């Protein structure tokens, strides 16, 4: 029982924090180092030139499935990594939240949380000029969160039934 408490109270939340850090690093900094000074400079640029947000909004994709279809049609290795990567990077999010909430989270609750976290990241990319806003990333990321939730939910269900 002590081992489970240690795992649930310290190890899983610690791994979740490391995971969130990694997601921010990959999505916002594209595997580069996280630089707080750079972030501050980006925020200052936005406040000094708010019209640049309008420009970045013009580059954004607000048409659902547009870039997904383009990626499928082109299907280069970069396109495949983009499609699969946007799903896979969010799968742990769904699993971690289910475990951290003691399996007391509904499908709808996970949908809202996955979408919200993805939306936060997409908006940060837009405001900080560290990528482009793409509604298809929201779709793929949310799908990943739901898949992770489903996999962990099935795991606990099979464990309960003795499988």
SULTA-V826127 format. One record per run of one state. SS is the DSSP state (helix for helix, strand for strand, loop for the rest). FROM is the first residue (numbers start at 0). LEN is the number of residues. If there is no record, write none. Layout:
BEGIN
ss = (SS;SS)
from = (FROM;FROM)
len = (LEN;LEN)
END
This chain:
BEGIN
ss = (loop;helix;loop;helix;loop;helix;loop;strand;loop;helix;loop;helix;loop;helix;loop;strand;helix;loop)
from = (0;1;29;35;48;50;59;60;61;65;74;76;100;106;128;133;134;160)
len = (1;28;6;13;2;9;1;1;4;9;2;24;6;22;5;1;26;3)
END
